[in-house]
Every structure is written in structure tokens, then in C-alpha cells.
Amino acid sequence: MLENLFVGIAHWLRALLGGTGILPVEITESIVFLVKLVAVLIFILLNALWLVYMERKVAAYMQARIGPNRVGPKGLLQTTCDIGKLISKEIIIPKNVDLVVFLLAPVLIFVPTLMVFAVIPLGKNMAALDLNIGLFYLLAIASVSSLFFWMAGWSSNSKYSLVGSMRVVAQMVSYELPLILSLLGVIMITGSLNMSAIIDAQTKVWFIFTQPIAFLIYFIAAVAETNRTPFCLVEGESEIIAGPYTEYGGMAFAMFFLAEYANIMVICAVTTIVFLGGWHAPFEAFAIGGAHVFTWIPSWVWFFLKMYALIFVVMWFRWTFPRIRVDQLMGFGWKVLVPLALANIFVTGIGIYIYKAIGW
Amino acid sequence: MINSIYSVLAFYGLATVIVVAAILVVLMRNIMHSVLFLAVTFIAMAGMFLLLDADFLAAVQILVYAGAVCIMLVFAIMVIRRTDMAETNLFNRQVLAGVGLTVLTLALGTIFGGRTAWTQLVTHEAVPKNTVQYIGAFMLSKYVIPFEVAALLLLVALVGAIVLARDEEVKDNAGTDDYS
């Protein structure tokens, strides 16, 4: 029952719309698809709301503080109030900004993230769109977002924004390479770019055990892609005053943070899918006494548990590591991660052939 | 594929976006705006590939052109940054050269367009659901020589870039004491 809750809702909606016989099939399918996408959007927004609160609570916990605790029970309504405050604020437009680009950037920054979520399977049969090239689509769309950061930084016409945006572009371009290369090992083993196929290949063993180096490279590069600490030099508050966002205020500023939290969700969801078995329960292939141990918990709950565990790790990074320098960043990306990822591909290729030759 | 009303509408919509954005790339006076319109053109081209059921090619178009080429252009422009960006993509008065080049391009386009046997290029089979495997197989069998040549060219360019960058670094450090 719970397992098929969301799939059931989609089927019910399709049956309801198709059953009337008035609407053509194309219109019915478009409406179902629209509902799916709106559900994804609401899901992202609710999660972002929760993540801001979680970040503050985690930070407080790491620093032996209490964190937000006044608004609502345990301070749970704090972020809701913050959103209200941000919406009511004026969006200040400085002199000499490139107006159209300046206003477009905070709107567009959210587009790639939303598009990427369309292919992420959040549970068994729960991808809004099960593309054949799912993983590649995700990488391609995500690569565009650096352009929007640059739009924000350049149009602001401020030196801090410009320096910050050039750092964003340099960092995202550099870390995209190890990111993609680290995923290649998994793609070689699976032989598919489809998210569902990658998850299916992990029924017995998760790829974190067969591709541990790829997992580490991917996770590091992904954290760098989201511009989080320790890779937050692009928005270093103490040196370039939040980088590309310096000149933004109110909701325009909040859009960037919304996109950042949504991006954290994306990278943690992808890590879950590619390395942690997606929506599969742990030890799903093994049955103790004829009964599966963990499968009574719905697949989407497993997905969220894994995703939130990883999100917690990302937040943990933020309050553990200091910010690294630009030259260290570039050196680490190009001299350590890229060669390591290439070596991983090489070893994986040999490993696949040995595996086939032994014929297990 | 091109028979439902939706695909026809999508084709003309995308075609309009591509042509208008491409013209604006030339007409914009600020070169940064030109780059942004170039990105719009590339993304609309990806939509065109999607319309032809070439989903992998569309993703490549976005990844390589919108994601990488535009960013590289941004880098190149930033390196030669001028104080006044508003007047960076101006027109010149080279009318004769411009007209000559346009006529030449149009003539070549017409000649090669007329020579191509379009009807034979259109396959009558359905497009396979998964195009990636076919592209991969073709790249390493029938088109292996062009593929390898392109790979070699990219490698040469990469090594060349590293050599250029290193040379400067060595010169910069030549005067100072080594602090490694």
C-alpha cells in the first residue's frame, strides 16, 4: 500500500482523466506529466525550506549551540518566517547594472536544477521521466548552470561579483571533468545511462563497494560543483562578500540559496542512485529465514534516508573543513582527481574483462 | 515523426528562436550579450535534435556547446577585458569584404544543398529507442579513422595549451628563488 502510494496516485489520475473519454490521450498524458512536474517543484521547495532549518540546526549542534528555537516548536517555523521576510524585502537594483541579465540570472539559476529532477527516480517506478540517457542528460543540463552564475556576477557590475563569478566558472568547469570521469566506471559496468538500469544493477552489491574510488572522486567533485565549503571560495564572505550574489537582495538573493540547496539535493540524490543502490533496501538480495529484512519499508523512504544521510555529510563538511585556496583548488582538481579518475576507468576496464574471463 | 501538428509547431517555434537569436548574436553591441544569445541558439539547436529523436545528440549539444563553448568564450573575453564593455561588438565599414563573404557562403550553401540527395538521407525505419549504443558502435567501426583523428587533434591542442602555460610559468619563476 505505502510502497505504491505515489505510483498509485499517478495511475488513479490517469484513469480518472482517461475514463471520461472526453479528453484525447495527448492531453491526458500532458496533464499527468504537468502534475508530476508540479509535484517535483513542491517537493524541492519543501525540502529546501527544511534544509535551511536543518543546516542551522546541524551548525548549531557542531558548535555546541541550540540554534533556532523560538518560532514554532523547536524553531521549525523559522525558515517559513524568513521566506516571508525575504519576499517582503525590496529587490535593490544598483546603478549601472545590466538590467535584463541582472534580473534574469536569479530566475534562470533554478531552471537546470528543476529540469534535472525530472529524471531522478525517487522510488520504485517513481521517476517523472525515465530517459534512456538519464545520467548523461543530468550532467549536460547541470553544466549549463555555471553560465547563470556568471550572468549574475558579470551583470552586477561590481568587482566582488566579477571575481566571484570568474571563480565559479573556473571551479565548475574544472570539477565537471572528474565528476563525469568518475561516473564512467559505473556506466562501463552497467552498460547503460538509464537511471533505473543503474539502480537495477545494484540489487546485490552497491557500487560504493565495487567503485569506492569513483565514489570519493564523485562526492568531492560534486560538493565542489555546488560551491559548498570547503570549495566555497567562490562566495567567500570574508574576502569577496558572497561573490556573484553581492549586489542581490530580497527574494532575488534567496533564489540563489534556494538553487544551492536544491543542488545539494541533486548531488546527494545522484550519489544515492549511482553508488548507494538508489531506492533498494540494504541486503535486499538476501533473505533471512525466507523473509526480506528491510523491504517492508517503502522504497522511497529508503531513498530519502540515504539522501538525507549524504546531505548531513555535506553539512558536516561545512563545519569541519576550512576554505581552500584557489591554487590548491585547481591543483587538487587537475593533478589529483582527474588522473585518479582516469586510472579508475582503466582499472575498471581491465576488471570487467577479468571478471568476464573468470566467468562468475 | 514530422507529421503531427505538435512537431510542426515545435519546428517552426525552434527555427524562429534559432534564426532570431543567431541574428542578435551579430547585432548586439555588447559582446557579452552576443555570448548569451549564442547560448540561446545552441540550446534551441538541441531542441531541434530532440525533435528528430536524437536525444543523445541533444544532450551532447547542450553539454559541449551551451555548457563548455560559451564558458570558454567568456574566459577568452574576460582575459582581454576592456574598460567599456558596452562598445565591444561594433560594426565596421568593410562592405566589400562583407558582401563578398556573404555571397560566397550563400553560393556554397546553395550548391552543396542542391547536390545533396535529401530523399536518400531520410531513413524510413523507426529511430532506435536507444541511440547511444549505435553511435558508439559506429564511432569505433565505420568512422574509427575520423574519430581517432579528431581525438589526436584534441590531444595535440591540449598538450600545446599545457606547453604554452608551462612556458610562462617557468619564465615567471626564473628570476625568483625556488620556494618549493
Interface residues (C-beta under 8 A of the other chain):
Chain A: E26 D98 V101 L131 N132 I133 F136 Y137 L139 A140 I141 S143 V144 S146 L147 W150 M151 W154 M166 V169 V173 E176 L193
Chain B: Y6 N30 M32 H33 L36 A39 I43 D55 F56 A59 V60 I62 L63 A66 G67 A68 C70 I71 V74 F75 M78 K129 N130 V132
